[in-house]
Amino acid sequence: MLHDVKKVEYLEEYKLKLYFDDKTIRIVDLKNMLKNAKNMFLPLVDIDYFKQVECDGTTICWPNGVDLCPDVLYKMGKTVTQSESKTNRSKQVSKSRKKSKTNASS
């Protein structure tokens, strides 16, 4: 079955959260793939460059033209359940509230 990536979010290190057309969310860690990076993949080793990842509506890509097969990403990704996704969102909201309170008291 063919899968398309509809949205990508950078998480940390070489981890990305991918939103697929079948409504699944998967975490993909590309660290091992980039261990022996050569040629066009070499710039992706730089985290700042890696963060420039974008979604073109079908897959993920970088400014230098590197893209990855969405079906391979789907297979290698670990599924995120809806409850995990909601938990992560509440943690992010909680962190931003703490920062706001800290900044307000300064």
KASUL-V564730 format. One record per residue. N is the residue number from 1. RES is the residue in one letter. D_FIRST is the distance of its C-alpha to the first C-alpha in Angstrom with 2 decimals. Layout:
n=N res=RES d_first=D_FIRST
n=N res=RES d_first=D_FIRST
This chain:
n=1 res=M d_first=0.00
n=2 res=L d_first=3.77
n=3 res=H d_first=6.51
n=4 res=D d_first=10.14
n=5 res=V d_first=13.26
n=6 res=K d_first=15.84
n=7 res=K d_first=18.72
n=8 res=V d_first=20.11
n=9 res=E d_first=23.24
n=10 res=Y d_first=25.33
n=11 res=L d_first=26.52
n=12 res=E d_first=28.77
n=13 res=E d_first=29.22
n=14 res=Y d_first=25.85
n=15 res=K d_first=23.78
n=16 res=L d_first=21.59
n=17 res=K d_first=20.18
n=18 res=L d_first=16.89
n=19 res=Y d_first=15.93
n=20 res=F d_first=12.32
n=21 res=D d_first=11.54
n=22 res=D d_first=10.64
n=23 res=K d_first=14.21
n=24 res=T d_first=13.77
n=25 res=I d_first=16.22
n=26 res=R d_first=16.10
n=27 res=I d_first=18.98
n=28 res=V d_first=18.55
n=29 res=D d_first=21.69
n=30 res=L d_first=22.06
n=31 res=K d_first=25.59
n=32 res=N d_first=25.04
n=33 res=M d_first=23.17
n=34 res=L d_first=26.17
n=35 res=K d_first=28.87
n=36 res=N d_first=29.39
n=37 res=A d_first=28.41
n=38 res=K d_first=29.85
n=39 res=N d_first=30.08
n=40 res=M d_first=27.96
n=41 res=F d_first=26.58
n=42 res=L d_first=30.19
n=43 res=P d_first=30.79
n=44 res=L d_first=27.98
n=45 res=V d_first=30.19
n=46 res=D d_first=32.57
n=47 res=I d_first=31.47
n=48 res=D d_first=32.92
n=49 res=Y d_first=30.83
n=50 res=F d_first=27.68
n=51 res=K d_first=28.30
n=52 res=Q d_first=28.00
n=53 res=V d_first=24.20
n=54 res=E d_first=22.77
n=55 res=C d_first=19.62
n=56 res=D d_first=19.28
n=57 res=G d_first=16.82
n=58 res=T d_first=13.81
n=59 res=T d_first=14.73
n=60 res=I d_first=17.99
n=61 res=C d_first=20.93
n=62 res=W d_first=24.62
n=63 res=P d_first=27.70
n=64 res=N d_first=28.06
n=65 res=G d_first=24.79
n=66 res=V d_first=22.75
n=67 res=D d_first=19.10
n=68 res=L d_first=16.27
n=69 res=C d_first=12.67
n=70 res=P d_first=10.74
n=71 res=D d_first=7.95
n=72 res=V d_first=11.16
n=73 res=L d_first=12.78
n=74 res=Y d_first=10.29
n=75 res=K d_first=10.80
n=76 res=M d_first=14.47
n=77 res=G d_first=15.20
n=78 res=K d_first=17.18
n=79 res=T d_first=16.52
n=80 res=V d_first=19.48
n=81 res=T d_first=20.67
n=82 res=Q d_first=22.30
n=83 res=S d_first=25.68
n=84 res=E d_first=25.33
n=85 res=S d_first=24.47
n=86 res=K d_first=27.51
n=87 res=T d_first=29.70
n=88 res=N d_first=28.98
n=89 res=R d_first=29.81
n=90 res=S d_first=33.05
n=91 res=K d_first=34.00
n=92 res=Q d_first=33.60
n=93 res=V d_first=35.69
n=94 res=S d_first=38.24
n=95 res=K d_first=38.57
n=96 res=S d_first=39.07
n=97 res=R d_first=41.69
n=98 res=K d_first=43.53
n=99 res=K d_first=43.60
n=100 res=S d_first=44.92
n=101 res=K d_first=47.64
n=102 res=T d_first=48.60
n=103 res=N d_first=48.86
n=104 res=A d_first=50.84
n=105 res=S d_first=53.36
n=106 res=S d_first=53.95
